[in-house]
């Protein structure tokens, strides 16, 4: 009866000097739990990134930039591995903060938060961000918004590009240089949104919240094939999936990195199989969810796949 069970589990062997891809391959030989899921996700992502006919969507949610993951996304853009980026406003806020020379700092979740408040330090789990950073951020944003002529109507993606063109590093800067659209459907739910509100108390610049939908839908309709790498869920995941839902097609590649449970009904934990019931992901798609902390799974996944691709 053993032959009916499938491939045997092999004991992983870890040695000094292993590459990341070699480690992920050993995890795949073991094949159990999320080690196996990461190995399967690497195979799907390798095929997706290697396929020049595939339009590559990237969804960025969660506090990834404060957690030090922004550089990975920036490099993927610069090296041509992202065609469409959809992000939360918070990640773009922290991207700007880093790009203007402010820093996030290693802290601790074991702390006195009232004391941190009195010391003007903001906490994101075990990452600290001094309030002074937001003073510099406000100065930059007000100056940047001030370069937009009164009476102008601008889409959110155009605003993101406007910001990125005035930065030398980071996600928005890389996207502007590469002419990659950055969509942020919930931009107002961020410090960038609050800074725009402040700016618009004395100026008349209109942000068209629906202005990006034509270009986003065009990318979905015209894609010969489409793939998505989703870090977290929320608005970026839904915006990417709902846009493809409007077409007669679905994503043929999908990899999701999440720490959320599917049984609570939230989109961030919803499985990619569930997405197939909507037609967002095709029935024959290469699709894999990896459960875990994305600050661990994302760098492992990208390092292994880039090693395989060779750049």
GUFIKOL-147891 format. One record per residue (C-alpha): residue in three letters; x, y, z. Coordinates in steps of 0.2 Angstrom, whole numbers, plus 5000, padded with zeros to 4 digits. Example, Ala and Ser with C-alpha at 12.3 -4.5 7.8 and 13.67 -1.06 7.14 Angstrom:
BEGIN
+--------+------+------+------+
: residu :    X :    Y :    Z :
+--------+------+------+------+
:    ALA : 5062 : 4978 : 5039 :
:    SER : 5068 : 4995 : 5036 :
+--------+------+------+------+
END
This chain:
BEGIN
+--------+------+------+------+
: residu :    X :    Y :    Z :
+--------+------+------+------+
:    UNK : 5000 : 5000 : 5000 :
:    UNK : 5015 : 5012 : 5002 :
:    UNK : 5016 : 5016 : 4984 :
:    UNK : 4998 : 5023 : 4985 :
:    UNK : 5004 : 5036 : 4998 :
:    UNK : 5014 : 5046 : 4985 :
:    UNK : 5032 : 5053 : 4986 :
:    UNK : 5041 : 5049 : 5003 :
:    UNK : 5046 : 5063 : 5014 :
:    UNK : 5065 : 5065 : 5014 :
:    UNK : 5075 : 5071 : 5029 :
:    UNK : 5081 : 5089 : 5025 :
:    UNK : 5100 : 5091 : 5026 :
:    UNK : 5107 : 5108 : 5030 :
:    UNK : 5126 : 5111 : 5028 :
:    UNK : 5138 : 5126 : 5029 :
:    UNK : 5139 : 5136 : 5013 :
:    UNK : 5122 : 5132 : 5006 :
:    UNK : 5113 : 5144 : 4994 :
:    UNK : 5096 : 5150 : 4998 :
:    UNK : 5089 : 5140 : 4983 :
:    UNK : 5098 : 5124 : 4989 :
:    UNK : 5090 : 5127 : 5006 :
:    UNK : 5072 : 5129 : 4999 :
:    UNK : 5075 : 5114 : 4988 :
:    UNK : 5079 : 5104 : 5004 :
:    UNK : 5064 : 5111 : 5012 :
:    UNK : 5054 : 5104 : 4997 :
:    UNK : 5062 : 5087 : 4999 :
:    UNK : 5055 : 5087 : 5016 :
:    UNK : 5039 : 5094 : 5009 :
:    UNK : 5029 : 5095 : 5024 :
:    UNK : 5018 : 5110 : 5030 :
:    UNK : 5024 : 5127 : 5024 :
:    UNK : 5041 : 5122 : 5020 :
:    UNK : 5033 : 5112 : 5006 :
:    UNK : 5022 : 5126 : 5001 :
:    UNK : 5037 : 5138 : 5000 :
:    UNK : 5045 : 5126 : 4988 :
:    UNK : 5030 : 5125 : 4977 :
:    UNK : 5028 : 5144 : 4977 :
:    UNK : 5046 : 5145 : 4971 :
:    UNK : 5042 : 5134 : 4956 :
:    UNK : 5027 : 5144 : 4952 :
:    UNK : 5035 : 5161 : 4954 :
:    UNK : 5050 : 5155 : 4944 :
:    UNK : 5039 : 5151 : 4929 :
:    UNK : 5029 : 5167 : 4931 :
:    UNK : 5044 : 5178 : 4931 :
:    UNK : 5052 : 5169 : 4917 :
:    UNK : 5037 : 5170 : 4906 :
:    UNK : 5039 : 5186 : 4896 :
:    UNK : 5021 : 5185 : 4890 :
:    UNK : 5015 : 5186 : 4908 :
:    UNK : 5010 : 5203 : 4915 :
:    UNK : 5016 : 5203 : 4933 :
:    UNK : 5005 : 5210 : 4947 :
:    UNK : 5012 : 5213 : 4964 :
:    UNK : 5001 : 5217 : 4979 :
:    UNK : 5010 : 5224 : 4995 :
:    UNK : 5000 : 5225 : 5011 :
:    UNK : 5006 : 5224 : 5029 :
:    UNK : 5020 : 5234 : 5037 :
:    UNK : 5033 : 5228 : 5025 :
:    UNK : 5043 : 5244 : 5023 :
:    UNK : 5045 : 5247 : 5041 :
:    UNK : 5050 : 5229 : 5042 :
:    UNK : 5064 : 5231 : 5030 :
:    UNK : 5056 : 5223 : 5015 :
:    UNK : 5054 : 5238 : 5004 :
:    UNK : 5072 : 5236 : 4996 :
:    UNK : 5066 : 5219 : 4989 :
:    UNK : 5051 : 5227 : 4981 :
:    UNK : 5062 : 5241 : 4974 :
:    UNK : 5075 : 5229 : 4967 :
:    UNK : 5061 : 5218 : 4959 :
:    UNK : 5054 : 5234 : 4950 :
:    UNK : 5071 : 5240 : 4944 :
:    UNK : 5075 : 5222 : 4937 :
:    UNK : 5059 : 5221 : 4927 :
:    UNK : 5050 : 5208 : 4938 :
:    UNK : 5035 : 5219 : 4942 :
:    UNK : 5023 : 5227 : 4929 :
:    UNK : 5009 : 5233 : 4940 :
:    UNK : 5011 : 5237 : 4959 :
:    UNK : 4996 : 5239 : 4971 :
:    UNK : 5001 : 5245 : 4988 :
:    UNK : 4993 : 5251 : 5004 :
:    UNK : 4996 : 5270 : 5008 :
:    UNK : 5005 : 5265 : 5024 :
:    UNK : 5019 : 5256 : 5014 :
:    UNK : 5021 : 5271 : 5002 :
:    UNK : 5021 : 5283 : 5017 :
:    UNK : 5036 : 5273 : 5025 :
:    UNK : 5044 : 5272 : 5008 :
:    UNK : 5044 : 5291 : 5007 :
:    UNK : 5050 : 5292 : 5025 :
:    UNK : 5065 : 5281 : 5021 :
:    UNK : 5069 : 5290 : 5004 :
:    UNK : 5070 : 5307 : 5012 :
:    UNK : 5083 : 5301 : 5024 :
:    UNK : 5073 : 5296 : 5039 :
:    UNK : 5075 : 5279 : 5047 :
:    UNK : 5065 : 5266 : 5056 :
:    UNK : 5074 : 5258 : 5071 :
:    UNK : 5075 : 5241 : 5079 :
:    UNK : 5065 : 5242 : 5095 :
:    UNK : 5055 : 5230 : 5106 :
:    UNK : 5037 : 5225 : 5108 :
:    UNK : 5041 : 5223 : 5127 :
:    UNK : 5040 : 5241 : 5131 :
:    UNK : 5030 : 5255 : 5140 :
:    UNK : 5020 : 5263 : 5126 :
:    UNK : 5015 : 5277 : 5136 :
:    UNK : 5033 : 5281 : 5139 :
:    UNK : 5036 : 5280 : 5120 :
:    UNK : 5022 : 5292 : 5117 :
:    UNK : 5030 : 5304 : 5129 :
:    UNK : 5047 : 5302 : 5121 :
:    UNK : 5038 : 5305 : 5104 :
:    UNK : 5042 : 5288 : 5097 :
:    UNK : 5029 : 5278 : 5087 :
:    UNK : 5029 : 5259 : 5088 :
:    UNK : 5025 : 5246 : 5074 :
:    UNK : 5027 : 5230 : 5084 :
:    UNK : 5046 : 5230 : 5087 :
:    UNK : 5050 : 5244 : 5075 :
:    UNK : 5052 : 5262 : 5082 :
:    UNK : 5049 : 5277 : 5071 :
:    UNK : 5053 : 5294 : 5079 :
:    UNK : 5039 : 5308 : 5077 :
:    UNK : 5052 : 5319 : 5070 :
:    UNK : 5052 : 5308 : 5054 :
:    UNK : 5034 : 5314 : 5051 :
:    UNK : 5039 : 5332 : 5053 :
:    UNK : 5052 : 5330 : 5039 :
:    UNK : 5038 : 5320 : 5029 :
:    UNK : 5026 : 5334 : 5031 :
:    UNK : 5038 : 5347 : 5024 :
:    UNK : 5042 : 5336 : 5009 :
:    UNK : 5024 : 5331 : 5005 :
:    UNK : 5018 : 5349 : 5006 :
:    UNK : 5032 : 5355 : 4995 :
:    UNK : 5029 : 5341 : 4983 :
:    UNK : 5010 : 5344 : 4982 :
:    UNK : 5013 : 5362 : 4980 :
:    UNK : 5021 : 5359 : 4963 :
:    UNK : 5004 : 5353 : 4957 :
:    UNK : 4995 : 5368 : 4949 :
:    UNK : 4979 : 5373 : 4957 :
:    UNK : 4964 : 5367 : 4947 :
:    UNK : 4972 : 5351 : 4942 :
:    UNK : 4963 : 5334 : 4943 :
:    UNK : 4975 : 5320 : 4946 :
:    UNK : 4973 : 5301 : 4948 :
:    UNK : 4981 : 5292 : 4963 :
:    UNK : 4994 : 5283 : 4952 :
:    UNK : 4998 : 5300 : 4944 :
:    UNK : 5001 : 5307 : 4961 :
:    UNK : 5012 : 5292 : 4966 :
:    UNK : 5022 : 5295 : 4951 :
:    UNK : 5023 : 5314 : 4955 :
:    UNK : 5030 : 5309 : 4972 :
:    UNK : 5042 : 5296 : 4965 :
:    UNK : 5050 : 5308 : 4953 :
:    UNK : 5055 : 5319 : 4967 :
:    UNK : 5064 : 5304 : 4976 :
:    UNK : 5081 : 5296 : 4973 :
:    UNK : 5078 : 5279 : 4981 :
:    UNK : 5064 : 5268 : 4986 :
:    UNK : 5049 : 5260 : 4978 :
:    UNK : 5040 : 5275 : 4972 :
:    UNK : 5057 : 5282 : 4964 :
:    UNK : 5060 : 5265 : 4956 :
:    UNK : 5042 : 5264 : 4949 :
:    UNK : 5043 : 5282 : 4942 :
:    UNK : 5060 : 5278 : 4933 :
:    UNK : 5054 : 5262 : 4926 :
:    UNK : 5037 : 5269 : 4921 :
:    UNK : 5028 : 5256 : 4932 :
:    UNK : 5011 : 5261 : 4938 :
:    UNK : 5008 : 5261 : 4957 :
:    UNK : 4990 : 5260 : 4962 :
:    UNK : 4984 : 5264 : 4979 :
:    UNK : 4965 : 5263 : 4980 :
:    UNK : 4965 : 5267 : 4999 :
:    UNK : 4978 : 5281 : 4998 :
:    UNK : 4967 : 5292 : 5010 :
:    UNK : 4969 : 5279 : 5023 :
:    UNK : 4987 : 5284 : 5026 :
:    UNK : 4998 : 5299 : 5031 :
:    UNK : 5000 : 5303 : 5013 :
:    UNK : 4981 : 5305 : 5012 :
:    UNK : 4981 : 5316 : 5028 :
:    UNK : 4995 : 5327 : 5020 :
:    UNK : 4984 : 5329 : 5005 :
:    UNK : 4969 : 5334 : 5015 :
:    UNK : 4980 : 5347 : 5024 :
:    UNK : 4987 : 5353 : 5008 :
:    UNK : 4969 : 5355 : 5000 :
:    UNK : 4963 : 5366 : 5014 :
:    UNK : 4972 : 5380 : 5005 :
:    UNK : 4973 : 5373 : 4987 :
:    UNK : 4961 : 5366 : 4974 :
:    UNK : 4969 : 5350 : 4967 :
:    UNK : 4956 : 5336 : 4964 :
:    UNK : 4961 : 5318 : 4966 :
:    UNK : 4951 : 5307 : 4955 :
:    UNK : 4948 : 5291 : 4965 :
:    UNK : 4941 : 5282 : 4950 :
:    UNK : 4954 : 5289 : 4938 :
:    UNK : 4965 : 5274 : 4938 :
:    UNK : 4952 : 5260 : 4934 :
:    UNK : 4953 : 5262 : 4916 :
:    UNK : 4972 : 5259 : 4915 :
:    UNK : 4971 : 5245 : 4928 :
:    UNK : 4957 : 5236 : 4918 :
:    UNK : 4966 : 5239 : 4902 :
:    UNK : 4981 : 5230 : 4909 :
:    UNK : 4970 : 5215 : 4914 :
:    UNK : 4960 : 5215 : 4897 :
:    UNK : 4976 : 5216 : 4886 :
:    UNK : 4987 : 5204 : 4896 :
:    UNK : 4990 : 5188 : 4886 :
:    UNK : 4994 : 5179 : 4903 :
:    UNK : 4993 : 5187 : 4920 :
:    UNK : 5002 : 5182 : 4937 :
:    UNK : 5001 : 5189 : 4954 :
:    UNK : 5012 : 5189 : 4969 :
:    UNK : 5003 : 5195 : 4984 :
:    UNK : 5011 : 5200 : 5001 :
:    UNK : 4997 : 5200 : 5013 :
:    UNK : 4980 : 5204 : 5007 :
:    UNK : 4968 : 5218 : 5011 :
:    UNK : 4964 : 5231 : 4998 :
:    UNK : 4979 : 5228 : 4986 :
:    UNK : 4974 : 5209 : 4984 :
:    UNK : 4956 : 5214 : 4981 :
:    UNK : 4960 : 5228 : 4969 :
:    UNK : 4971 : 5216 : 4959 :
:    UNK : 4958 : 5201 : 4959 :
:    UNK : 4943 : 5212 : 4956 :
:    UNK : 4950 : 5220 : 4941 :
:    UNK : 4954 : 5203 : 4933 :
:    UNK : 4936 : 5198 : 4938 :
:    UNK : 4929 : 5210 : 4925 :
:    UNK : 4938 : 5201 : 4911 :
:    UNK : 4934 : 5184 : 4904 :
:    UNK : 4951 : 5178 : 4910 :
:    UNK : 4959 : 5174 : 4927 :
:    UNK : 4976 : 5174 : 4934 :
:    UNK : 4986 : 5159 : 4928 :
:    UNK : 5000 : 5161 : 4941 :
:    UNK : 4996 : 5166 : 4959 :
:    UNK : 5007 : 5166 : 4975 :
:    UNK : 5001 : 5172 : 4991 :
:    UNK : 5011 : 5175 : 5007 :
:    UNK : 5000 : 5178 : 5022 :
:    UNK : 4999 : 5175 : 5041 :
:    UNK : 4980 : 5176 : 5041 :
:    UNK : 4967 : 5161 : 5044 :
:    UNK : 4955 : 5157 : 5030 :
:    UNK : 4941 : 5152 : 5042 :
:    UNK : 4937 : 5169 : 5048 :
:    UNK : 4931 : 5174 : 5031 :
:    UNK : 4943 : 5189 : 5028 :
:    UNK : 4950 : 5192 : 5011 :
:    UNK : 4968 : 5192 : 5018 :
:    UNK : 4966 : 5174 : 5024 :
:    UNK : 4955 : 5168 : 5009 :
:    UNK : 4963 : 5154 : 5000 :
:    UNK : 4968 : 5155 : 4981 :
:    UNK : 4956 : 5140 : 4979 :
:    UNK : 4942 : 5151 : 4985 :
:    UNK : 4947 : 5164 : 4972 :
:    UNK : 4945 : 5150 : 4958 :
:    UNK : 4926 : 5150 : 4963 :
:    UNK : 4925 : 5168 : 4958 :
:    UNK : 4935 : 5165 : 4942 :
:    UNK : 4949 : 5177 : 4948 :
:    UNK : 4961 : 5163 : 4947 :
:    UNK : 4959 : 5150 : 4933 :
:    UNK : 4955 : 5132 : 4937 :
:    UNK : 4972 : 5126 : 4930 :
:    UNK : 4982 : 5140 : 4937 :
:    UNK : 4998 : 5137 : 4947 :
:    UNK : 4993 : 5144 : 4963 :
:    UNK : 5000 : 5142 : 4981 :
:    UNK : 4998 : 5150 : 4998 :
:    UNK : 5012 : 5151 : 5010 :
:    UNK : 5007 : 5154 : 5028 :
:    UNK : 5019 : 5163 : 5039 :
:    UNK : 5028 : 5179 : 5043 :
:    UNK : 5031 : 5188 : 5026 :
:    UNK : 5047 : 5196 : 5032 :
:    UNK : 5054 : 5177 : 5032 :
:    UNK : 5045 : 5170 : 5017 :
:    UNK : 5047 : 5184 : 5005 :
:    UNK : 5066 : 5186 : 5006 :
:    UNK : 5068 : 5167 : 5005 :
:    UNK : 5056 : 5165 : 4991 :
:    UNK : 5063 : 5179 : 4980 :
:    UNK : 5081 : 5174 : 4984 :
:    UNK : 5078 : 5156 : 4978 :
:    UNK : 5069 : 5161 : 4963 :
:    UNK : 5082 : 5175 : 4958 :
:    UNK : 5095 : 5162 : 4960 :
:    UNK : 5086 : 5150 : 4948 :
:    UNK : 5083 : 5163 : 4935 :
:    UNK : 5101 : 5170 : 4937 :
:    UNK : 5098 : 5188 : 4940 :
+--------+------+------+------+
END
